[in-house]
Amino acid sequence: MSARLLGCAALLACLPASVACSIPLEMAESAPMNACDRSVECGPGATCADVNGQRACVSTSADLDGLILEIRPHASPELGAEVSHLLAIDAGKGFPPLDPGGQVHSLDLTIPVPARVDATVRLGGSYCEDRFTGGQFPLKVEFRRIAPIQGLPTQSYSTLSEPKGDGQRFQLAIPAGDYRISLMPQANADCQDDIPPPIFLPNQAVPEQWTLGINAEPPAVLQGSLQVPEGMRVDGWKLDLVDRQTGSALSQVGLLEQAEPGPPATATQVAFSVKYYWTDAKRIPLIRLRPKDGEPRPTVFWDLAAVALQGSTGNLDLSLLQLDAAARRVEGQTHDANGNPVLSAVRIQSANIDRAPTAAYKLDTETDANGLFRVDLPPGEYVLFAQPINDTTKATAKQPLKFAAGDDCYCGQSVVIPEAGTLRGRVQGPAGELMDGASVFAVPSRSQVTAYLGQVLRPEPLLPRQASGVLRNGAFSMGVDPGEFDFSVRPTPGSAYPWLVRPRLTVSAMDAAVADLDLAMSYPAVLQGVVRDASGARLGDAAIVAWLPIGSATESGNAQEPVTRGIQIGETRSAADGSYVLPLPPSTSR
């Protein structure tokens, strides 16, 4: 047998104190360890090999094409955040499909030299009645990484500029790669109501040395009038210009001021004027109009190309006349199948606002202890999501909501909270051993990234809640919401077993659905070596996270288009001397 009980002393010797203390003592004593003396102990498809000075069974085959290693050293004092480095592991440096001697490969990891960004920015125009120029406003700078595949963690780096001559200067040292860059002028103590608009630079490739000079002309002006129906007030509403893909701000935020009402049965004209920068002519911006916080009115969008006749943004005519209906009171209760109230978080998101296809409304609230909720909503069609609070025996509910305009209450809505599904199963080691002490995780699968306008106009379902547990007697059972999960079994650190990963595991939306799993863990494919920083010094206590791209079908209109996304398949930390050992599953299903 290759599985041996891992004694507590041996286990604790290979773990950071914070991790070791989180493992129950009885689990540590019963956790198996992947160890061997001869290859015959490992069975077919595996061999006994040296792993970090110890003999362990390892796989002889591997299918890990496209492997990406993320290295996260300690937080950077300069950036005030943990820096994330993505290293693509070429096929020649990773795992061949077959290696009779065992899939154990030495791979030293060196963090690349950071990209040095040295930028000067000069903003044109004058502000606050010509008392200030654009260069007098400090900039908050944000670089947001564009991951090479979906599913990898987002990462952003920020800094503040300093005055230089008649402009501003900022410097950053960040990992090279593709970024979205936002330059956001900050209010001056003596000029707060008329500051320069932000500059948004999408899809910027940042090389190792980047000297960036931005000399912006005076910003363009978006101005015109908004028709407001009788009886409707828009004082304090916010109008701005945003990027249609990301929702990033492109303009100042204009606060509307509405004059006193005119004669009865007449619409009101409200003027607006905001300055903006539009850096990518291929990306048509959106005009966004948002009501005051707490006001039951939708956010409305206009495509700039559709309302800017002959390309001019100097005399636009926008209208809210189609939104003349007042909000209606909606009341309901969340309860289980037996009528017992269920305390829930409720999200109500518009699917179609009456007579306004480019308007959107979303509201998040909570029921009271009796499961009751009361909201005011513009008339239209909605999707209601209710997620139980602090109750894993119940699952998330989803139901449509449709009502017309009216002065009365749309009351008595009943939202039945179903019983949670059950995800259960047994997990055996490669030789049939019980994998007691291993952690079990069901993490919601992330869907494709939707453009900003699609996110706000179409109801985004609530992700199922993450569930976790620990294997006892080789088995697990946990309550879960319906949906898709990336499922993983994560053996005790230092055991020389890999994670077991099953992406996009589906739990049915049926009430109290049960998903049974019978799983067997594989012997690992192992990477080991030393982590070094850009100067060549050994890097201790760095997180090393393994990601693998997988393909999945994603809806696009009525078609199914393949989408590649990344899932996590392993993780470790480097020792004080920079050495690391990373056992990985030799493949994933689907």
JOPE-V108178 format. One record per run of one state. SS is the DSSP state (A for helix, B for strand, O for the rest). FROM is the first residue (numbers start at 1). LEN is the number of residues. If there is no record, write none. Layout:
# JOPE-V108178
SS:FROM:LEN, SS:FROM:LEN
This chain:
# JOPE-V108178
O:1:2, B:3:3, O:6:2, A:8:6, O:14:3, A:17:4, O:21:4, A:25:6, O:31:1, B:32:3, O:35:4, A:39:4, O:43:3, B:46:6, O:52:2, B:54:6, O:60:1, B:61:1, O:62:6, B:68:5, O:73:2, B:75:2, O:77:4, B:81:2, O:83:2, B:85:4, O:89:9, B:98:1, O:99:5, B:104:3, O:107:2, B:109:2, O:111:4, B:115:9, O:124:2, B:126:2, O:128:4, B:132:2, A:134:3, O:137:2, B:139:7, O:146:4, B:150:1, O:151:5, B:156:5, O:161:1, B:162:3, O:165:2, B:167:8, O:175:2, B:177:9, O:186:2, B:188:1, O:189:2, B:191:1, O:192:7, B:199:8, O:207:2, B:209:8, O:217:3, B:220:9, O:229:9, B:238:5, O:243:6, B:249:1, O:250:1, B:251:1, O:252:2, B:254:2, O:256:12, B:268:9, O:277:9, B:286:5, O:291:8, B:299:5, A:304:4, O:308:1, A:309:3, O:312:4, B:316:4, O:320:1, A:321:3, O:324:4, B:328:8, O:336:5, B:341:1, O:342:2, B:344:10, O:354:2, B:356:1, O:357:2, B:359:2, O:361:1, B:362:5, O:367:5, B:372:6, O:378:2, B:380:9, O:389:5, B:394:1, O:395:2, B:397:7, O:404:6, B:410:7, O:417:2, B:419:1, O:420:1, B:421:8, O:429:5, B:434:1, O:435:4, B:439:6, O:445:7, A:452:6, O:458:9, B:467:4, O:471:1, B:472:1, O:473:2, B:475:6, O:481:2, B:483:8, O:491:9, B:500:8, O:508:6, B:514:7, O:521:3, B:524:9, O:533:5, B:538:1, O:539:4, B:543:14, O:557:2, B:559:15, O:574:5, B:579:7, O:586:3, B:589:1, O:590:1
